Every structure is written in C-alpha cells, then in structure tokens.
Amino acid sequence: MTEAPLFPYEKFGFRLEFGEKKNITVCWFECQEHLDKYLERYKLDKRTIKLDYRDGEPVVRSKKHKGSVEQKSKPKNNRSAGSVRKGKPSVDPVRNTARTTKRKK
C-alpha cells in the first residue's frame, strides 16, 4: 500500500498536522496568512503542531507588517439589523407644535 503524498493539492503549499497519535488532524492552506488565522482561532500551541511547507521554509514576516492584511471592519455601533425596530421620537412624523413656554437656561 502506498502512502498518500504530503501535498495532494497543487494550490495548497502549507500543511498543518496536529493531534494525538490515534486522532491526527491534517489541514492544508493556500498561504501563511490563512495558516496564522487558523492557529490563532483555535489557539493551537506551536510546540504541539507539525508544519510542512512545499517550497522549503516559509518567508519570515515581520510583526510590523501584520496590519497590511485587510481586517474585517467592525460595526460602529451596537445596534443590530434585526427585523424589530423601535420607533424613536426623532424619527416620528413632524408635528405642528408651538412652544408656549420658555426654555430654561
């Protein structure tokens, strides 16, 4: 029986292997950024994983260029876009109101 190749997919040059002997998980990634996101998302310890690269060792990126990858924009307010909307006085139709009292200073 022949063993499967380490890189069965042409586009996926990064291979991640982790887990116990009986339960090994293997993942392939297109680029270093996707691999880094996966490691951060699942909080995998770099001492317990095995990384293989099709083209030898990866290019070491400096931390100051980490922000060059476009991040997902965060919402500016905490409002949800749900189907239930509460009416606000500023949105109510304009009423013909005459002020009869003076404003307090």
Secondary structure in CASP SS format (residue, H / E / C, confidence):
PFRMAT SS
TARGET T0000
AUTHOR 0000-0000-0000
METHOD secondary structure of the structure
MODEL  1
M C 1.00
T C 1.00
E C 1.00
A C 1.00
P C 1.00
L C 1.00
F C 1.00
P C 1.00
Y C 1.00
E C 1.00
K C 1.00
F C 1.00
G C 1.00
F E 1.00
R E 1.00
L E 1.00
E E 1.00
F E 1.00
G E 1.00
E C 1.00
K C 1.00
K C 1.00
N C 1.00
I E 1.00
T E 1.00
V E 1.00
C E 1.00
W E 1.00
F E 1.00
E C 1.00
C C 1.00
Q H 1.00
E H 1.00
H H 1.00
L H 1.00
D H 1.00
K H 1.00
Y H 1.00
L H 1.00
E H 1.00
R H 1.00
Y C 1.00
K C 1.00
L C 1.00
D C 1.00
K C 1.00
R C 1.00
T C 1.00
I E 1.00
K E 1.00
L E 1.00
D E 1.00
Y E 1.00
R C 1.00
D C 1.00
G C 1.00
E C 1.00
P C 1.00
V C 1.00
V C 1.00
R C 1.00
S C 1.00
K H 1.00
K H 1.00
H H 1.00
K H 1.00
G H 1.00
S H 1.00
V C 1.00
E C 1.00
Q C 1.00
K C 1.00
S C 1.00
K C 1.00
P C 1.00
K C 1.00
N C 1.00
N C 1.00
R C 1.00
S C 1.00
A C 1.00
G C 1.00
S C 1.00
V C 1.00
R C 1.00
K C 1.00
G C 1.00
K C 1.00
P C 1.00
S C 1.00
V C 1.00
D C 1.00
P C 1.00
V C 1.00
R C 1.00
N C 1.00
T C 1.00
A C 1.00
R C 1.00
T C 1.00
T C 1.00
K C 1.00
R C 1.00
K C 1.00
K C 1.00
END
